[in-house]
Amino acid sequence: MHAVVVGADKLGAIPDMLANMGITIQKKNTGRFAVHQRKLPALHAGTELLILFTDFLGHNVMRHFRELARLEKVPVVACRRSTVCLAQSLERCLANRRLESDRCAQGAARNSRMVPEKAAV
């Protein structure tokens, strides 16, 4: 899974922890400088997860990246910049994604068993 990280100057042990979870950091954006805060037209191509570290981000930057993620249907994890907080947030996010995909799969199976009635001629 490819992730974009926004809101941290230094990541410390976070890249190793993400790698253990099968997540690679595709792009890192500190969000502090004016260049980083300009409104981007879209997330980096191939982004599957957006991680926002709320310790260092302004509200407008966060709102913009959340909107980009919503438009591209990319899950967002917002938390403090710590490995423990990130791990807990990722577990919740991934559990919710599994639950949603299970519901979709159950719905598809249920719909495939339904046989449409033939229209009267």
N, C-alpha and C positions, 0 to 999 in steps of 0.2 A: 504494500500500500504506500502511495506517495503522499507526503504531507507538506503543506506550507506552514511555516511557523512565523507568527507576527508578535512582536512585543518584547524581545529580549536581546540585550547586547551580547551576553555570554550565556552559553547553554550548559556548560559544566558536564555533568554525567547524563544529561537528557538524551543526547544522540545514541549513547550505548543502550539506555533503557528502551528507547524506541526501536532500535535494531533488534533487541531481544523479543520485541512484540511483533516483528515483521514489518515495521514501518520505517521508511527512509525519508529523510528530510530533503525535499526537492528544492526548496527555496527558503531562505531566512530573511526576514524584513524586521528591522528594529522598530520601525514606526515612530522613531524620535525625530528624525530630520524632516524638513519640509519636502524633500524629494520623495521620501517614503510615504508622506501623508497625502500626496496628490492622488486624486481619484483615478484609479486604474480602471480601464475598460472591462477587464476580466481577470480571473485568477490565472495563474500559470497553467499552461496546457498539461493535462494529465493529472491534475490535483484530485485526490480522492478523500482528503481530510484537511480541514483547516484548524490549526491550533492557535488560539489567542491567549497570550499571557497578559492577564489583566493588571498586573502590578505596574506596568510601565506604559500602558496605552491610554490615550485620550478617548472620550466618548465618541467623537466624530469618526476617528479612525476605526474604532471597533464597529460602529454602525455600518460604515462603508464596506468593510470586509464581510460582515455578516450578510449584508444585502447581496454581495457578489456570490457568496456561498449559497444563499437561498435561490438565486436565479439559476445557478448551475447544479442545484440539488446535491451539494457537497455537505456532509455532516460537519458540524462545528463543535469544537471542544474549547471552552473558555475556563481558565483556572489560573491560580497563582503559579509563579515560576519555581516549582519544586517538583522533584521526581515523584514524591508520594502523592501530592495533589493531582499531578498529571496522570499517574497510573490509575488512581481512583476514578477520575473523570473519563479516561479512555475505557475502562472496564464497563462503566455505565453506558457509554456511547455505543460500544460494540455489542453489549447485551441487548440494548434497544434495537440495534440494526438486525441482530439475529432474530429477535422476537418479531419484528416487522416482516422480515423475509419469510419466517415460518408462517405468519398469517397470510402472506401473499401466496405461498405455496399451497396452503390448505384451501384458500379461496379458489385457486386455479383448479385444484383437484376436484373440489365440490362442483365447480362450474362445468368441468369436462364430463361429469357423470350425468348432468342434466341434459335431457334430450328435448330439443325444441319441438313443439307440436307443429304438424303440417297444416298449412293454411287450407281452408276449405275452398274447393274450386267450383 
